[in-house]
Each structure stands twice: as structure tokens, then as C-alpha cells.
Amino acid sequence: MSAMIGGFGEMPINTWRQDEVLLKRLWAGDETAIHDLVVGKLRLVMKHAYQCQEYGDVEDIFQVGCLGLVAAIRRTRKENPLFVAYIVAYVKGYIQMYLKKNPWVIEESRSAVPPHTLQESVGIEDLALDSIYVQSLLSTLDEDEREVLVLTYFDDLQGTEVAKRMGISRQWVWTLRERALQKLRQQVVSESLKGGEADYYSINTLCTN
């Protein structure tokens, strides 16, 4: 796919006159015109995808941008000299909506590896705490939740690698990780309130993570 996206850089961009002819064909019921309209604007989508590559996988962003491109073409109902600006607005809007609705994309792109140990992410202040206790915490999780944390914090795998290893989507990896961490925080807080590990943890820290 990366090579494919790179190849779009060599594609010509349709002129307004070409777009005008194609749009008239589309409005007359010729659905085949959509293909030529899309192909003629793929370089534009590619440009905006690469501008957002620091926030996520450029291939995923490119595909989302293409959805915005098709939506813009289908919703154009009049000859508009600002057709390109109209398309850009849709492409950028779809990409921004995708990133906003999928925070795991941005979070994953900010760091190649998790920025914290499991103890830090859970909120355990004594990072040298016996690993037996950490293992006991992990044992309270569902199998998928536990596997995500092990692959992330002990095997130092990125979200993409975890997803590939487990055969699930990156979004589901993010969801499982956040759900597992929340369970562990609640478990630690519960034990702290019972006084069993009160000297090791800060409840305020746990509750604000």
C-alpha cells in the first residue's frame, strides 16, 4: 500500500474543465465518471494524508481521506468553481473526525514504545514492588486484557505489533489496554483502602490517572 500511495504522486490532477465534464456526466447518471473524478484528485488526498502522518498511520488516514473525497463528489450538485476547495474541506473533515473518534491512533503515534512501565501506568509509586504482586494483579484480568499488557509493557511491542500478534485491530488493542489498566487501578485502590498496601500507593495518584 505504501508503494501504491507513493505512486499517486506521479498522477496528474484534473483541471477544472476536466472536472466539469466529469461532473456533468455524473449528474446525467453516468456512475463511471466517479472513478475518473476520484483518480484525478488522489494526489490531493495523498498530500493531506502525509500532512497528518505524525498523528497516525498514513495509509489508514489516506483511506479515510478517500472516503471524504467520494462523499464530496457525490454531494456536489452544481457547477462550482470552488470544487477543489469543497473537496479539500470534506477530505480534511473526514480525517479530523477519524482522528478525533479514534484517540488510540494519536496516542500510539506519539511514542514508538510505551512511555511508562506497567507500574507507572497503573499508579504504583513503589516501582521496585515485588513482581509477585504485579503478577497477582494481572491474574485478575481477562485473558485478552492480560495478553495486551504483557505484550505492551513486558515485550515492549507497539500497538500495531500487538494487534498483529493477537490478530485484532489496533483500536481494540487500545480499548483492551485502557480497560485493563482501569481494572488494575481499581484493584489497587481497593486494596489500599483495606490497608493491605497503604504504604506503597498514593490513592490520589491512582484516582487522577
C-alpha positions in Angstrom: 0.0 0.0 0.0 2.9 2.4 0.8 4.3 1.9 -2.7 0.8 2.4 -4.1 0.4 5.7 -2.2 3.8 6.9 -3.4 2.7 6.2 -7.0 -0.1 8.6 -6.7 2.4 11.4 -6.6 3.0 10.8 -10.3 -0.7 11.1 -11.2 -1.9 14.2 -12.9 -4.6 16.3 -11.1 -7.7 17.0 -13.1 -8.2 20.6 -14.3 -11.4 22.3 -13.5 -12.5 21.8 -17.1 -12.0 18.1 -16.8 -13.9 18.0 -13.5 -16.7 20.0 -15.1 -17.1 17.5 -17.9 -17.0 14.5 -15.5 -19.4 16.1 -13.1 -21.9 16.7 -15.9 -21.6 13.0 -16.8 -22.2 12.0 -13.2 -25.3 14.3 -12.9 -26.6 12.7 -16.1 -26.4 9.3 -14.4 -23.0 8.1 -15.6 -21.6 6.5 -12.5 -18.4 5.6 -14.2 -17.5 9.3 -14.0 -16.9 8.9 -10.3 -13.8 6.8 -11.0 -12.2 9.4 -13.1 -13.1 12.2 -10.7 -11.6 10.2 -7.8 -8.4 9.3 -9.6 -8.0 12.9 -10.7 -7.9 14.0 -7.0 -5.9 11.2 -5.4 -2.7 13.4 -5.2 -4.7 15.9 -3.3 -5.8 13.3 -0.7 -2.3 11.9 -0.5 -1.0 15.4 0.3 -3.3 15.8 3.2 -2.7 12.3 4.5 1.0 12.9 4.7 0.5 16.2 6.4 -1.2 14.2 9.2 1.2 11.3 9.3 2.6 12.3 12.7 -0.9 11.5 14.2 -1.2 8.0 12.8 -0.7 5.5 10.0 -0.6 7.4 6.7 -2.2 4.5 4.8 -5.2 4.5 7.2 -5.5 8.3 7.0 -5.3 8.1 3.2 -8.1 5.6 3.0 -10.3 7.8 5.3 -9.5 10.8 3.1 -10.6 8.9 0.0 -13.9 8.3 1.7 -14.2 12.1 2.2 -13.3 12.6 -1.5 -16.1 10.3 -2.7 -18.6 11.9 -0.3 -17.7 15.3 -1.6 -18.1 14.2 -5.2 -21.4 12.6 -4.6 -22.8 15.7 -2.8 -21.7 18.2 -5.4 -25.0 19.3 -7.0 -24.0 22.4 -9.0 -21.2 23.7 -11.2 -18.9 25.2 -8.6 -15.6 27.0 -9.4 -14.6 26.2 -5.8 -15.0 22.5 -6.4 -11.4 21.8 -5.2 -11.9 23.8 -2.0 -15.1 21.9 -1.4 -13.3 18.6 -1.8 -10.4 19.7 0.5 -12.9 20.6 3.2 -14.5 17.1 3.0 -11.2 15.3 3.0 -9.8 17.3 5.9 -13.1 16.9 7.8 -13.2 13.1 7.4 -9.6 12.8 8.5 -10.1 15.1 11.6 -13.3 13.2 12.5 -11.4 9.9 12.2 -8.6 11.0 14.5 -11.0 12.5 17.0 -13.1 9.4 17.2 -10.1 7.1 17.4 -7.7 8.6 20.1 -5.7 5.3 20.0 -4.3 6.4 16.7 -2.9 9.7 18.1 -1.7 8.1 21.3 0.1 5.3 19.5 1.9 7.7 17.1 3.3 9.9 19.9 5.7 7.3 21.0 7.4 4.3 19.4 7.2 2.4 22.7 5.0 2.8 25.8 6.3 5.8 27.8 5.8 4.1 31.2 6.2 0.8 32.9 3.1 -1.1 33.9 3.5 0.0 37.5 3.7 3.7 36.5 0.7 3.3 34.2 -1.3 1.7 37.0 -0.2 4.3 39.5 2.1 2.2 41.7 4.6 4.5 43.3 7.0 1.8 44.5 8.3 0.7 41.2 10.5 -1.9 42.9 7.5 -3.7 44.3 7.8 -7.5 44.3 6.8 -8.8 40.8 4.7 -11.4 42.6 2.2 -8.7 43.5 2.2 -7.4 39.9 1.5 -11.0 38.7 -1.3 -11.3 41.2 -2.9 -8.2 39.7 -2.6 -9.4 36.2 -4.3 -12.7 37.2 -7.5 -10.8 37.9 -7.8 -9.7 34.2 -9.4 -11.4 31.3 -7.0 -13.4 29.1 -7.1 -10.8 26.3 -6.6 -7.9 28.6 -3.6 -9.6 30.3 -2.0 -10.5 27.0 -2.3 -6.9 25.8 -0.5 -5.7 28.9 2.2 -8.3 28.8 3.0 -7.7 25.1 2.9 -3.9 25.6 4.8 -3.5 28.9 7.0 -6.6 29.1 7.7 -7.4 25.5 7.8 -3.6 24.5 5.7 -4.1 21.4 3.9 -1.2 19.7 0.2 -1.2 19.3 0.5 -2.3 15.7 2.7 -5.2 16.6 0.4 -6.2 19.5 -2.6 -6.1 17.1 -0.8 -8.3 14.5 0.3 -10.8 17.2 -3.2 -11.1 18.6 -5.0 -10.9 15.3 -7.1 -7.9 16.3 -7.4 -4.3 15.3 -5.2 -1.5 16.8 -8.3 0.2 18.1 -9.3 -3.0 20.0 -5.8 -3.2 21.5 -6.1 0.4 22.8 -9.6 -0.4 24.2 -8.3 -3.6 26.0 -5.3 -1.8 27.4 -7.3 1.1 28.8 -9.9 -1.3 30.2 -7.3 -3.5 31.8 -5.4 -0.6 33.3 -8.6 0.8 34.8 -9.4 -2.6 36.4 -5.9 -2.7 37.9 -6.2 0.8 39.3 -9.5 -0.1 40.9 -8.0 -3.2 42.4 -5.0 -1.3 43.8 -7.2 1.4 45.3 -9.5 -1.2 46.8 -6.5 -3.0 48.5 -5.1 0.4 49.6 -8.4 1.2 51.3 -8.2 -2.1 53.1 -4.8 -1.1 54.4 -3.0 -4.0 52.9 -0.6 -2.0 50.8 -1.2 1.5 52.2 2.5 2.3 52.5 3.1 1.6 48.8 0.4 3.6 46.9 -0.9 7.0 46.6 -4.7 6.9 46.2 -4.8 10.4 44.9 -2.4 9.5 42.1 -4.4 6.4 41.2 -7.7 8.3 41.0 -6.3 11.0 38.7 -4.6 8.7 36.2 
